[in-house]
């Protein structure tokens, strides 16, 4: 498996955790973002431990790492959105 894909997924989750930690307060949707990030971290630990269920022959674990990376990037993006008028 591509170690770089795994490493990127770990780096993305770490970056998202840091962004969420340092995000403005109050951050709209903070608890939902934290829950999503926790779920991504759980998924990453499952992938690393090999505790994933392969349902079909075409299941691609590398793609699952990429999905974790993309989800973490979405959390990062959500923490950097500018305040809307109602949030000021």
C-alpha contacts under 8 A as a table, 3 or more apart, distances in Angstrom:
res1	aa1	res2	aa2	distance
1	X	62	X	6.80
2	X	5	X	5.41
2	X	6	X	6.81
2	X	62	X	7.23
3	X	6	X	5.13
3	X	7	X	6.06
4	X	7	X	4.92
4	X	8	X	5.91
5	X	8	X	5.12
5	X	9	X	6.23
5	X	62	X	6.89
5	X	65	X	6.54
5	X	66	X	6.79
6	X	9	X	5.17
6	X	10	X	6.35
6	X	62	X	7.79
6	X	65	X	6.15
7	X	10	X	5.13
7	X	11	X	6.11
8	X	11	X	4.98
8	X	12	X	5.97
8	X	69	X	6.79
9	X	12	X	5.09
9	X	13	X	6.27
9	X	44	X	7.75
9	X	65	X	5.99
9	X	66	X	6.68
9	X	68	X	6.09
9	X	69	X	4.41
9	X	72	X	7.98
10	X	13	X	5.28
10	X	14	X	6.20
10	X	44	X	7.63
10	X	69	X	7.61
11	X	14	X	5.08
11	X	15	X	6.04
12	X	15	X	5.06
12	X	16	X	6.10
12	X	69	X	5.55
12	X	72	X	5.60
12	X	73	X	6.42
13	X	16	X	5.07
13	X	17	X	6.17
13	X	37	X	7.31
13	X	40	X	7.52
13	X	41	X	6.89
13	X	68	X	7.81
13	X	69	X	6.92
13	X	72	X	5.27
13	X	73	X	7.95
14	X	17	X	5.11
14	X	18	X	6.27
15	X	18	X	5.09
15	X	19	X	6.07
15	X	72	X	7.94
15	X	76	X	7.37
16	X	19	X	5.02
16	X	20	X	6.04
16	X	37	X	7.56
16	X	72	X	5.67
16	X	73	X	6.84
16	X	75	X	6.04
16	X	76	X	4.96
17	X	20	X	5.17
17	X	21	X	6.07
17	X	37	X	7.39
18	X	21	X	4.97
18	X	22	X	6.23
19	X	22	X	5.26
19	X	23	X	5.77
19	X	76	X	6.09
19	X	79	X	6.55
20	X	23	X	5.03
20	X	30	X	7.83
20	X	34	X	7.66
20	X	75	X	7.90
20	X	76	X	7.26
20	X	79	X	6.20
23	X	27	X	6.80
23	X	79	X	5.90
23	X	80	X	7.47
24	X	27	X	5.72
24	X	79	X	7.91
26	X	30	X	7.81
27	X	30	X	5.35
27	X	79	X	7.37
28	X	87	X	7.89
29	X	32	X	5.33
29	X	33	X	6.24
30	X	33	X	5.10
30	X	34	X	6.12
31	X	34	X	4.98
31	X	35	X	6.11
32	X	35	X	5.07
32	X	36	X	6.14
33	X	36	X	5.05
33	X	37	X	6.05
33	X	75	X	6.24
34	X	37	X	5.06
34	X	38	X	6.07
35	X	38	X	5.08
35	X	39	X	6.22
36	X	39	X	5.09
36	X	40	X	6.22
36	X	75	X	7.94
37	X	40	X	4.97
37	X	41	X	6.14
37	X	71	X	7.97
37	X	72	X	6.72
37	X	75	X	7.19
38	X	41	X	4.99
38	X	42	X	6.19
39	X	42	X	5.02
39	X	43	X	6.16
40	X	43	X	5.01
40	X	44	X	6.11
40	X	68	X	5.86
40	X	71	X	7.22
40	X	72	X	7.27
41	X	44	X	5.02
41	X	45	X	6.26
42	X	45	X	5.16
42	X	46	X	6.26
43	X	46	X	5.04
43	X	47	X	6.19
43	X	68	X	7.47
44	X	47	X	5.08
44	X	48	X	6.15
44	X	65	X	7.19
44	X	68	X	6.92
45	X	48	X	5.07
45	X	49	X	6.09
46	X	49	X	5.15
46	X	50	X	6.06
46	X	51	X	4.96
46	X	52	X	6.32
47	X	50	X	5.09
47	X	51	X	6.06
47	X	52	X	6.15
47	X	61	X	7.56
47	X	65	X	7.55
48	X	51	X	7.72
54	X	57	X	7.26
54	X	59	X	5.98
55	X	59	X	6.86
56	X	59	X	5.50
60	X	63	X	5.34
60	X	64	X	6.69
61	X	64	X	4.97
61	X	65	X	6.49
62	X	65	X	5.15
62	X	66	X	6.41
63	X	66	X	4.90
63	X	67	X	6.23
64	X	67	X	4.96
64	X	68	X	6.41
65	X	68	X	5.14
65	X	69	X	6.28
66	X	69	X	4.92
66	X	70	X	6.09
67	X	70	X	5.03
67	X	71	X	6.07
68	X	71	X	5.09
68	X	72	X	6.18
69	X	72	X	5.22
69	X	73	X	6.27
70	X	73	X	5.01
70	X	74	X	6.32
71	X	74	X	5.08
71	X	75	X	6.48
72	X	75	X	5.09
72	X	76	X	6.34
73	X	76	X	4.99
73	X	77	X	6.15
74	X	77	X	4.98
74	X	78	X	6.17
75	X	78	X	5.08
75	X	79	X	6.41
76	X	79	X	5.28
76	X	80	X	6.59
77	X	80	X	5.32
77	X	81	X	6.55
78	X	81	X	5.50
83	X	86	X	7.85
83	X	87	X	5.72
83	X	88	X	6.60
84	X	87	X	5.33
84	X	88	X	6.88
85	X	88	X	5.66
